[in-house]
Every structure is written in C-alpha cells, then in structure tokens.
Amino acid sequence: MSKEKTIHIEDGNVEETVEKETEQKQTNETNESQELNESGETDKLEEGEKETSGEPVEEKDSLEAANEQIDKLKDQLLRTVAEFENYKKRTLKEKAELILNGSEKTVTAILPVLDDFERAMADNTDDPHAIKEGMELIFKKFVKTLEGLGVSKIETEDKDFDVDYHEAIAMVPGMGDDKKGKVIDCVQTGYMLNDKVIRHAKVAVGQ
C-alpha cells in the first residue's frame, strides 16, 4: 500500500486531489489481487477438469472398442451359422441324390452285357457249339464287369470252413481226417464287394 501524500495549499485543491488518487490506487490494487485470485482458482478448476475428464474419455474409448469387437464377433457367428446351414442342406441333397441314383454306375456298367444278351437272343442259329461259345463270352464279360465294380468271388475249393465267408448247409461224414473242417462242395457261390461280404458262400463241410 502506498503512503498518502498531503500537500497543504491555501485553496485545498491539491490536497483533495492527492487523497483521491491514493484511494483510487488502493482500489485498483485490491481489484488486481482479486482478479489474480480468481484467475488462479479458474486455472486450478480447468486443470482439475482436464485431469478428471481424462478417465471418462478412456472408459468411453474402451467401451466403443468392446462394442466394435462384439459386433465383429456377431457378424462372424452369423456368417458361420449361415455357411453351416448351407453345408447341411447341400449334404442332405447329395445324400438323397446318392440314395436315388447310387446304382447309376452299376447299371451303366452292366448295360453292355445286356446288349450282348439281346444280340444272342436275336441270333437264330441252331449250332449248339456257337450258342455255348457265345454264352461263355457273355459270362466272362459279365464277370469282368463285376470285378471292375469291386465284386469278387469267394473262393471255396479246398478251403477251410470260415464262418466269416461260408455258410454251412450240410455236413458230410466219412470224408477222412484230411477233409475234416474243409469245404467239400459249394452249393451257391458267395461274393464280396471290395472288403465286405455281400453274400456268404453256401457250402458242404467235411465232418
């Protein structure tokens, strides 16, 4: 605070002016002090707001990132489910077609043999040797066609009886020890499709 200066002049104007200037200076200093205090508090408030406002922004960013990840996972899940449904429908369709047309390959392979039979039936020859020879050719062709489809004959001649491949329909006694448990005769030929028995061979077994 500045000291008051009083100058005594006869008319008193100078003294009054100095006192007014002093009061005005004190008022200005008080206002400046208040402004500085208010400015400091404002700065502190702004700094506090900045410090406190940082946490909600980070939380908001984390929440948005989590929501984006959830949306992405939902989209992937929906795509996966749709692809699976399409795969299931396609598989069922292929299975139905396989059941209906699974024999197409077999029938197509056998048709040439059927053509041979038709030609043999249309032949009016009376030569028994020619007829027999023609039938043998058709039979061999048919067997070869079946082999191409994976069908094979179950061998029974001089084989030990095996329940996995043979079906015993008769027991033949008195065949000797060397024929005991052996296949004596094949009544009906058995066949396999690849490695699976599709018809057991019906045989007579030595006892």
SVG drawing of the C-alpha trace seen along z (x, -y; Angstrom):
<svg xmlns="http://www.w3.org/2000/svg" viewBox="-34 -30 38 173">
<polyline fill="none" stroke="black" stroke-width="0.4" points="0.0,0.0 1.4,-3.4 1.8,-6.1 -0.6,-9.1 1.0,-12.4 -0.8,-15.5 0.3,-18.9 -1.3,-21.9 -2.1,-24.6 -4.2,-27.5 -7.1,-26.8 -7.1,-23.0 -7.5,-21.6 -4.1,-19.9 -4.6,-18.0 -8.0,-16.7 -6.6,-15.5 -3.8,-13.5 -6.1,-11.8 -8.4,-10.7 -5.5,-9.4 -4.3,-7.3 -7.8,-5.9 -8.1,-5.0 -4.7,-3.3 -5.7,-1.2 -8.9,-0.2 -7.1,0.8 -4.6,2.9 -7.4,4.7 -9.2,5.4 -6.0,6.8 -5.5,9.0 -9.0,10.3 -8.6,10.9 -5.3,12.8 -7.0,15.0 -10.0,15.6 -7.7,16.4 -5.7,18.8 -8.8,20.6 -10.1,20.7 -6.8,22.3 -7.0,24.8 -10.6,25.7 -9.6,26.1 -6.7,28.3 -8.9,30.3 -11.5,30.7 -8.8,31.8 -7.4,34.3 -10.9,35.7 -12.1,35.6 -9.3,37.9 -10.7,41.0 -14.2,40.9 -12.7,40.4 -10.5,43.6 -13.5,45.5 -15.6,44.4 -12.9,45.5 -12.6,48.9 -16.4,49.3 -16.5,48.4 -13.7,50.8 -15.5,53.6 -18.8,52.9 -17.0,53.0 -15.4,56.3 -18.8,57.7 -20.4,56.5 -17.5,58.2 -17.9,61.5 -21.7,61.4 -21.1,60.9 -18.6,63.8 -21.1,66.0 -23.9,65.2 -21.8,65.9 -20.6,69.3 -24.2,70.3 -25.3,69.4 -22.4,71.4 -23.2,74.4 -26.9,74.3 -25.9,74.2 -23.5,77.1 -26.1,79.1 -28.7,78.5 -26.2,79.4 -25.2,82.6 -28.8,83.7 -29.4,83.0 -26.3,85.0 -27.3,87.9 -30.8,88.0 -29.4,88.0 -27.0,90.8 -29.8,92.9 -31.9,92.4 -29.1,92.6 -26.4,94.6 -26.8,97.5 -26.3,95.5 -22.6,96.5 -23.5,100.2 -26.4,100.2 -24.3,98.2 -21.6,100.8 -24.0,103.8 -25.9,102.3 -23.3,103.6 -23.7,107.1 -27.5,106.7 -26.9,105.7 -24.9,108.9 -27.7,110.9 -30.2,109.2 -28.0,109.9 -27.6,113.6 -31.3,113.9 -31.9,112.4 -29.5,114.9 -31.4,117.8 -28.5,120.2 -29.1,123.8 -25.4,124.6 -25.1,125.7 -21.3,125.0 -21.9,121.4 -24.5,120.9 -22.4,122.2 -19.4,120.2 -21.5,117.0 -22.8,117.6 -19.3,118.2 -18.1,114.9 -21.0,113.0 -20.4,114.7 -16.7,113.8 -17.6,110.2 -20.1,110.0 -17.6,111.3 -15.0,108.8 -17.6,106.0 -18.4,107.1 -14.7,107.1 -14.5,103.6 -17.2,102.6 -15.3,104.2 -17.2,107.5 -15.2,110.6 -16.0,114.3 -15.4,116.1 -13.1,119.0 -14.2,122.3 -12.2,125.1 -10.0,126.9 -10.6,124.0 -11.0,124.4 -14.5,123.6 -14.7,120.0 -17.9,118.6 -16.9,115.1 -17.1,116.2 -19.0,119.5 -22.4,120.8 -22.6,124.5 -25.8,126.0 -24.6,129.7 -22.1,131.8 -20.6,134.7 -19.4,137.6 -16.7,140.2 -14.5,137.9 -11.4,138.7 -9.3,136.6 -7.7,134.6 -11.2,133.4 -12.5,132.6 -13.5,129.0 -12.8,128.5 -15.2,127.2 -16.3,130.3 -18.7,128.6 -20.0,125.2 -23.8,125.2 -24.0,121.4 -21.2,119.0 -20.6,116.2 -19.4,112.7 -17.6,109.8 -17.9,106.1 -14.5,104.7 -13.7,106.0 -17.3,106.6 -19.1,109.9 -22.4,109.2 -23.4,112.9 -21.9,115.9 -20.9,119.0 -23.3,121.9 -21.1,125.0 -21.0,128.6 -18.4,129.2 -16.5,132.4 -17.2,134.0"/>
</svg>
